[in-house]
Amino acid sequence: MLETGQKGVRPHIELVQQLLVVPELKKELEESFADGLQRKPEWRSLKQVQSWIFDT
C-alpha cells in the first residue's frame, strides 16, 4: 500500500500491533521482516512498517 501510494495503512498496523501479544505471531512477524530485509536490505517501505509496528 505504501509503495503504490494508497491510503488506509493505519488500521492494518493497529491490527498487527494487537496481535503482537501472541508470542508465536510476534516471532513469526519478526522473522518475516528479517527475511524481507535480507532479500532487499534497502526496502524503505518495509523498514517504515517495521518501525511503526515495533517502535510503539
PyMOL Python script that loads the backbone (N, CA, C, O; Angstrom):
from pymol import cmd

cmd.read_pdbstr("""\
ATOM      1  N   MET A   1       0.817  -1.180   0.000  1.00  0.00           N
ATOM      2  CA  MET A   1       0.000   0.000   0.000  1.00  0.00           C
ATOM      3  C   MET A   1       0.873   1.260   0.000  1.00  0.00           C
ATOM      4  O   MET A   1       0.557   2.238  -0.676  1.00  0.00           O
ATOM      5  N   LEU A   2       1.952   1.229   0.749  1.00  0.00           N
ATOM      6  CA  LEU A   2       2.817   2.408   0.802  1.00  0.00           C
ATOM      7  C   LEU A   2       3.485   2.652  -0.543  1.00  0.00           C
ATOM      8  O   LEU A   2       3.601   3.796  -0.982  1.00  0.00           O
ATOM      9  N   GLU A   3       3.919   1.598  -1.190  1.00  0.00           N
ATOM     10  CA  GLU A   3       4.645   1.754  -2.442  1.00  0.00           C
ATOM     11  C   GLU A   3       3.751   2.200  -3.585  1.00  0.00           C
ATOM     12  O   GLU A   3       4.235   2.771  -4.563  1.00  0.00           O
ATOM     13  N   THR A   4       2.456   1.949  -3.476  1.00  0.00           N
ATOM     14  CA  THR A   4       1.536   2.368  -4.528  1.00  0.00           C
ATOM     15  C   THR A   4       0.815   3.667  -4.172  1.00  0.00           C
ATOM     16  O   THR A   4      -0.004   4.155  -4.951  1.00  0.00           O
ATOM     17  N   GLY A   5       1.114   4.226  -3.001  1.00  0.00           N
ATOM     18  CA  GLY A   5       0.533   5.490  -2.590  1.00  0.00           C
ATOM     19  C   GLY A   5      -0.897   5.401  -2.089  1.00  0.00           C
ATOM     20  O   GLY A   5      -1.592   6.414  -2.006  1.00  0.00           O
ATOM     21  N   GLN A   6      -1.342   4.198  -1.755  1.00  0.00           N
ATOM     22  CA  GLN A   6      -2.703   4.030  -1.252  1.00  0.00           C
ATOM     23  C   GLN A   6      -2.789   4.464   0.204  1.00  0.00           C
ATOM     24  O   GLN A   6      -1.813   4.407   0.954  1.00  0.00           O
ATOM     25  N   LYS A   7      -3.972   4.894   0.575  1.00  0.00           N
ATOM     26  CA  LYS A   7      -4.219   5.273   1.968  1.00  0.00           C
ATOM     27  C   LYS A   7      -4.849   4.096   2.693  1.00  0.00           C
ATOM     28  O   LYS A   7      -5.282   3.127   2.069  1.00  0.00           O
ATOM     29  N   GLY A   8      -4.897   4.191   4.023  1.00  0.00           N
ATOM     30  CA  GLY A   8      -5.566   3.158   4.801  1.00  0.00           C
ATOM     31  C   GLY A   8      -4.643   2.156   5.448  1.00  0.00           C
ATOM     32  O   GLY A   8      -5.074   1.056   5.794  1.00  0.00           O
ATOM     33  N   VAL A   9      -3.387   2.507   5.619  1.00  0.00           N
ATOM     34  CA  VAL A   9      -2.420   1.599   6.226  1.00  0.00           C
ATOM     35  C   VAL A   9      -2.627   1.488   7.737  1.00  0.00           C
ATOM     36  O   VAL A   9      -2.410   0.426   8.321  1.00  0.00           O
ATOM     37  N   ARG A  10      -3.039   2.570   8.356  1.00  0.00           N
ATOM     38  CA  ARG A  10      -3.136   2.625   9.816  1.00  0.00           C
ATOM     39  C   ARG A  10      -3.964   1.484  10.426  1.00  0.00           C
ATOM     40  O   ARG A  10      -3.512   0.878  11.397  1.00  0.00           O
ATOM     41  N   PRO A  11      -5.155   1.165   9.900  1.00  0.00           N
ATOM     42  CA  PRO A  11      -5.925   0.061  10.511  1.00  0.00           C
ATOM     43  C   PRO A  11      -5.178  -1.267  10.480  1.00  0.00           C
ATOM     44  O   PRO A  11      -5.297  -2.075  11.402  1.00  0.00           O
ATOM     45  N   HIS A  12      -4.413  -1.488   9.423  1.00  0.00           N
ATOM     46  CA  HIS A  12      -3.635  -2.724   9.329  1.00  0.00           C
ATOM     47  C   HIS A  12      -2.530  -2.754  10.381  1.00  0.00           C
ATOM     48  O   HIS A  12      -2.302  -3.777  11.028  1.00  0.00           O
ATOM     49  N   ILE A  13      -1.853  -1.631  10.544  1.00  0.00           N
ATOM     50  CA  ILE A  13      -0.776  -1.534  11.539  1.00  0.00           C
ATOM     51  C   ILE A  13      -1.343  -1.754  12.937  1.00  0.00           C
ATOM     52  O   ILE A  13      -0.761  -2.486  13.738  1.00  0.00           O
ATOM     53  N   GLU A  14      -2.462  -1.129  13.227  1.00  0.00           N
ATOM     54  CA  GLU A  14      -3.071  -1.258  14.552  1.00  0.00           C
ATOM     55  C   GLU A  14      -3.499  -2.700  14.829  1.00  0.00           C
ATOM     56  O   GLU A  14      -3.358  -3.180  15.954  1.00  0.00           O
ATOM     57  N   LEU A  15      -4.011  -3.385  13.829  1.00  0.00           N
ATOM     58  CA  LEU A  15      -4.405  -4.781  13.999  1.00  0.00           C
ATOM     59  C   LEU A  15      -3.190  -5.655  14.299  1.00  0.00           C
ATOM     60  O   LEU A  15      -3.232  -6.504  15.189  1.00  0.00           O
ATOM     61  N   VAL A  16      -2.129  -5.445  13.565  1.00  0.00           N
ATOM     62  CA  VAL A  16      -0.909  -6.227  13.790  1.00  0.00           C
ATOM     63  C   VAL A  16      -0.340  -5.951  15.176  1.00  0.00           C
ATOM     64  O   VAL A  16       0.129  -6.872  15.845  1.00  0.00           O
ATOM     65  N   GLN A  17      -0.374  -4.708  15.612  1.00  0.00           N
ATOM     66  CA  GLN A  17       0.123  -4.372  16.954  1.00  0.00           C
ATOM     67  C   GLN A  17      -0.662  -5.119  18.026  1.00  0.00           C
ATOM     68  O   GLN A  17      -0.086  -5.542  19.029  1.00  0.00           O
ATOM     69  N   GLN A  18      -1.948  -5.285  17.831  1.00  0.00           N
ATOM     70  CA  GLN A  18      -2.763  -6.026  18.791  1.00  0.00           C
ATOM     71  C   GLN A  18      -2.391  -7.505  18.810  1.00  0.00           C
ATOM     72  O   GLN A  18      -2.499  -8.160  19.846  1.00  0.00           O
ATOM     73  N   LEU A  19      -1.955  -8.030  17.670  1.00  0.00           N
ATOM     74  CA  LEU A  19      -1.597  -9.447  17.583  1.00  0.00           C
ATOM     75  C   LEU A  19      -0.225  -9.755  18.182  1.00  0.00           C
ATOM     76  O   LEU A  19       0.109 -10.919  18.398  1.00  0.00           O
ATOM     77  N   LEU A  20       0.564  -8.726  18.448  1.00  0.00           N
ATOM     78  CA  LEU A  20       1.912  -8.941  18.978  1.00  0.00           C
ATOM     79  C   LEU A  20       1.920  -9.535  20.388  1.00  0.00           C
ATOM     80  O   LEU A  20       2.966  -9.982  20.857  1.00  0.00           O
ATOM     81  N   VAL A  21       0.791  -9.548  21.058  1.00  0.00           N
ATOM     82  CA  VAL A  21       0.741 -10.137  22.394  1.00  0.00           C
ATOM     83  C   VAL A  21       0.835 -11.655  22.329  1.00  0.00           C
ATOM     84  O   VAL A  21       1.103 -12.302  23.341  1.00  0.00           O
ATOM     85  N   VAL A  22       0.616 -12.231  21.148  1.00  0.00           N
ATOM     86  CA  VAL A  22       0.743 -13.680  20.960  1.00  0.00           C
ATOM     87  C   VAL A  22       2.201 -13.962  20.575  1.00  0.00           C
ATOM     88  O   VAL A  22       2.626 -13.600  19.478  1.00  0.00           O
ATOM     89  N   PRO A  23       2.964 -14.599  21.459  1.00  0.00           N
ATOM     90  CA  PRO A  23       4.400 -14.784  21.218  1.00  0.00           C
ATOM     91  C   PRO A  23       4.730 -15.453  19.885  1.00  0.00           C
ATOM     92  O   PRO A  23       5.692 -15.066  19.222  1.00  0.00           O
ATOM     93  N   GLU A  24       3.952 -16.440  19.490  1.00  0.00           N
ATOM     94  CA  GLU A  24       4.238 -17.139  18.237  1.00  0.00           C
ATOM     95  C   GLU A  24       4.069 -16.212  17.034  1.00  0.00           C
ATOM     96  O   GLU A  24       4.856 -16.263  16.089  1.00  0.00           O
ATOM     97  N   LEU A  25       3.050 -15.373  17.074  1.00  0.00           N
ATOM     98  CA  LEU A  25       2.820 -14.443  15.972  1.00  0.00           C
ATOM     99  C   LEU A  25       3.888 -13.356  15.935  1.00  0.00           C
ATOM    100  O   LEU A  25       4.331 -12.948  14.862  1.00  0.00           O
ATOM    101  N   LYS A  26       4.297 -12.891  17.109  1.00  0.00           N
ATOM    102  CA  LYS A  26       5.349 -11.876  17.164  1.00  0.00           C
ATOM    103  C   LYS A  26       6.649 -12.425  16.583  1.00  0.00           C
ATOM    104  O   LYS A  26       7.325 -11.748  15.808  1.00  0.00           O
ATOM    105  N   LYS A  27       6.990 -13.640  16.956  1.00  0.00           N
ATOM    106  CA  LYS A  27       8.213 -14.258  16.450  1.00  0.00           C
ATOM    107  C   LYS A  27       8.143 -14.439  14.933  1.00  0.00           C
ATOM    108  O   LYS A  27       9.108 -14.156  14.222  1.00  0.00           O
ATOM    109  N   GLU A  28       7.010 -14.908  14.450  1.00  0.00           N
ATOM    110  CA  GLU A  28       6.848 -15.110  13.015  1.00  0.00           C
ATOM    111  C   GLU A  28       6.940 -13.788  12.254  1.00  0.00           C
ATOM    112  O   GLU A  28       7.533 -13.727  11.178  1.00  0.00           O
ATOM    113  N   LEU A  29       6.363 -12.753  12.805  1.00  0.00           N
ATOM    114  CA  LEU A  29       6.410 -11.446  12.164  1.00  0.00           C
ATOM    115  C   LEU A  29       7.845 -10.904  12.146  1.00  0.00           C
ATOM    116  O   LEU A  29       8.293 -10.366  11.133  1.00  0.00           O
ATOM    117  N   GLU A  30       8.554 -11.045  13.252  1.00  0.00           N
ATOM    118  CA  GLU A  30       9.956 -10.607  13.300  1.00  0.00           C
ATOM    119  C   GLU A  30      10.789 -11.341  12.267  1.00  0.00           C
ATOM    120  O   GLU A  30      11.636 -10.743  11.604  1.00  0.00           O
ATOM    121  N   GLU A  31      10.548 -12.644  12.129  1.00  0.00           N
ATOM    122  CA  GLU A  31      11.282 -13.445  11.145  1.00  0.00           C
ATOM    123  C   GLU A  31      10.942 -13.013   9.724  1.00  0.00           C
ATOM    124  O   GLU A  31      11.813 -12.993   8.854  1.00  0.00           O
ATOM    125  N   SER A  32       9.686 -12.670   9.486  1.00  0.00           N
ATOM    126  CA  SER A  32       9.266 -12.225   8.158  1.00  0.00           C
ATOM    127  C   SER A  32       9.929 -10.899   7.788  1.00  0.00           C
ATOM    128  O   SER A  32      10.380 -10.721   6.656  1.00  0.00           O
ATOM    129  N   PHE A  33       9.988  -9.973   8.741  1.00  0.00           N
ATOM    130  CA  PHE A  33      10.670  -8.704   8.489  1.00  0.00           C
ATOM    131  C   PHE A  33      12.153  -8.944   8.216  1.00  0.00           C
ATOM    132  O   PHE A  33      12.717  -8.370   7.285  1.00  0.00           O
ATOM    133  N   ALA A  34      12.773  -9.779   9.014  1.00  0.00           N
ATOM    134  CA  ALA A  34      14.199 -10.074   8.828  1.00  0.00           C
ATOM    135  C   ALA A  34      14.446 -10.695   7.458  1.00  0.00           C
ATOM    136  O   ALA A  34      15.414 -10.341   6.785  1.00  0.00           O
ATOM    137  N   ASP A  35      13.588 -11.609   7.041  1.00  0.00           N
ATOM    138  CA  ASP A  35      13.726 -12.243   5.740  1.00  0.00           C
ATOM    139  C   ASP A  35      13.582 -11.218   4.617  1.00  0.00           C
ATOM    140  O   ASP A  35      14.378 -11.198   3.678  1.00  0.00           O
ATOM    141  N   GLY A  36      12.565 -10.372   4.722  1.00  0.00           N
ATOM    142  CA  GLY A  36      12.361  -9.358   3.698  1.00  0.00           C
ATOM    143  C   GLY A  36      13.531  -8.405   3.581  1.00  0.00           C
ATOM    144  O   GLY A  36      13.933  -8.039   2.476  1.00  0.00           O
ATOM    145  N   LEU A  37      14.083  -7.999   4.722  1.00  0.00           N
ATOM    146  CA  LEU A  37      15.217  -7.070   4.703  1.00  0.00           C
ATOM    147  C   LEU A  37      16.510  -7.754   4.285  1.00  0.00           C
ATOM    148  O   LEU A  37      17.429  -7.096   3.796  1.00  0.00           O
ATOM    149  N   GLN A  38      16.590  -9.058   4.471  1.00  0.00           N
ATOM    150  CA  GLN A  38      17.764  -9.779   3.994  1.00  0.00           C
ATOM    151  C   GLN A  38      17.723  -9.864   2.467  1.00  0.00           C
ATOM    152  O   GLN A  38      18.752  -9.747   1.800  1.00  0.00           O
ATOM    153  N   ARG A  39      16.537 -10.065   1.933  1.00  0.00           N
ATOM    154  CA  ARG A  39      16.382 -10.155   0.483  1.00  0.00           C
ATOM    155  C   ARG A  39      16.545  -8.794  -0.192  1.00  0.00           C
ATOM    156  O   ARG A  39      17.104  -8.697  -1.285  1.00  0.00           O
ATOM    157  N   LYS A  40      16.059  -7.758   0.458  1.00  0.00           N
ATOM    158  CA  LYS A  40      16.115  -6.405  -0.107  1.00  0.00           C
ATOM    159  C   LYS A  40      16.448  -5.430   1.023  1.00  0.00           C
ATOM    160  O   LYS A  40      15.551  -4.801   1.585  1.00  0.00           O
ATOM    161  N   PRO A  41      17.736  -5.304   1.355  1.00  0.00           N
ATOM    162  CA  PRO A  41      18.170  -4.528   2.529  1.00  0.00           C
ATOM    163  C   PRO A  41      17.717  -3.068   2.553  1.00  0.00           C
ATOM    164  O   PRO A  41      17.534  -2.508   3.634  1.00  0.00           O
ATOM    165  N   GLU A  42      17.539  -2.461   1.430  1.00  0.00           N
ATOM    166  CA  GLU A  42      17.164  -1.045   1.397  1.00  0.00           C
ATOM    167  C   GLU A  42      15.672  -0.849   1.124  1.00  0.00           C
ATOM    168  O   GLU A  42      15.282   0.170   0.554  1.00  0.00           O
ATOM    169  N   TRP A  43      14.846  -1.797   1.516  1.00  0.00           N
ATOM    170  CA  TRP A  43      13.402  -1.734   1.283  1.00  0.00           C
ATOM    171  C   TRP A  43      12.802  -0.728   2.250  1.00  0.00           C
ATOM    172  O   TRP A  43      12.460  -1.057   3.386  1.00  0.00           O
ATOM    173  N   ARG A  44      12.684   0.487   1.783  1.00  0.00           N
ATOM    174  CA  ARG A  44      12.270   1.616   2.633  1.00  0.00           C
ATOM    175  C   ARG A  44      10.889   1.403   3.255  1.00  0.00           C
ATOM    176  O   ARG A  44      10.701   1.640   4.448  1.00  0.00           O
ATOM    177  N   SER A  45       9.935   0.960   2.458  1.00  0.00           N
ATOM    178  CA  SER A  45       8.567   0.774   2.958  1.00  0.00           C
ATOM    179  C   SER A  45       8.515  -0.287   4.048  1.00  0.00           C
ATOM    180  O   SER A  45       7.802  -0.130   5.039  1.00  0.00           O
ATOM    181  N   LEU A  46       9.263  -1.355   3.870  1.00  0.00           N
ATOM    182  CA  LEU A  46       9.271  -2.424   4.876  1.00  0.00           C
ATOM    183  C   LEU A  46       9.883  -1.924   6.181  1.00  0.00           C
ATOM    184  O   LEU A  46       9.386  -2.234   7.264  1.00  0.00           O
ATOM    185  N   LYS A  47      10.949  -1.160   6.078  1.00  0.00           N
ATOM    186  CA  LYS A  47      11.566  -0.590   7.274  1.00  0.00           C
ATOM    187  C   LYS A  47      10.603   0.352   7.996  1.00  0.00           C
ATOM    188  O   LYS A  47      10.559   0.384   9.226  1.00  0.00           O
ATOM    189  N   GLN A  48       9.837   1.110   7.228  1.00  0.00           N
ATOM    190  CA  GLN A  48       8.890   2.041   7.812  1.00  0.00           C
ATOM    191  C   GLN A  48       7.789   1.294   8.557  1.00  0.00           C
ATOM    192  O   GLN A  48       7.438   1.660   9.678  1.00  0.00           O
ATOM    193  N   VAL A  49       7.248   0.256   7.942  1.00  0.00           N
ATOM    194  CA  VAL A  49       6.194  -0.532   8.583  1.00  0.00           C
ATOM    195  C   VAL A  49       6.741  -1.237   9.818  1.00  0.00           C
ATOM    196  O   VAL A  49       6.072  -1.292  10.850  1.00  0.00           O
ATOM    197  N   GLN A  50       7.943  -1.772   9.719  1.00  0.00           N
ATOM    198  CA  GLN A  50       8.578  -2.430  10.865  1.00  0.00           C
ATOM    199  C   GLN A  50       8.710  -1.446  12.022  1.00  0.00           C
ATOM    200  O   GLN A  50       8.445  -1.798  13.172  1.00  0.00           O
ATOM    201  N   SER A  51       9.108  -0.247  11.729  1.00  0.00           N
ATOM    202  CA  SER A  51       9.245   0.780  12.757  1.00  0.00           C
ATOM    203  C   SER A  51       7.896   1.101  13.396  1.00  0.00           C
ATOM    204  O   SER A  51       7.803   1.207  14.618  1.00  0.00           O
ATOM    205  N   TRP A  52       6.861   1.254  12.591  1.00  0.00           N
ATOM    206  CA  TRP A  52       5.543   1.551  13.107  1.00  0.00           C
ATOM    207  C   TRP A  52       5.045   0.449  14.019  1.00  0.00           C
ATOM    208  O   TRP A  52       4.419   0.725  15.043  1.00  0.00           O
ATOM    209  N   ILE A  53       5.313  -0.784  13.662  1.00  0.00           N
ATOM    210  CA  ILE A  53       4.778  -1.915  14.435  1.00  0.00           C
ATOM    211  C   ILE A  53       5.553  -2.118  15.734  1.00  0.00           C
ATOM    212  O   ILE A  53       4.946  -2.287  16.791  1.00  0.00           O
ATOM    213  N   PHE A  54       6.865  -2.103  15.671  1.00  0.00           N
ATOM    214  CA  PHE A  54       7.670  -2.485  16.824  1.00  0.00           C
ATOM    215  C   PHE A  54       8.165  -1.318  17.685  1.00  0.00           C
ATOM    216  O   PHE A  54       8.581  -1.535  18.823  1.00  0.00           O
ATOM    217  N   ASP A  55       8.127  -0.104  17.172  1.00  0.00           N
ATOM    218  CA  ASP A  55       8.671   1.038  17.915  1.00  0.00           C
ATOM    219  C   ASP A  55       7.585   1.850  18.612  1.00  0.00           C
ATOM    220  O   ASP A  55       7.788   3.031  18.894  1.00  0.00           O
ATOM    221  N   THR A  56       6.442   1.241  18.894  1.00  0.00           N
ATOM    222  CA  THR A  56       5.363   1.991  19.542  1.00  0.00           C
ATOM    223  C   THR A  56       5.324   1.697  21.021  1.00  0.00           C
ATOM    224  O   THR A  56       4.480   2.238  21.736  1.00  0.00           O
TER     225      THR A  56
END
""", "prot")
cmd.dss("prot")
cmd.show_as("cartoon", "prot")
cmd.util.cbc("prot")
cmd.orient("prot")
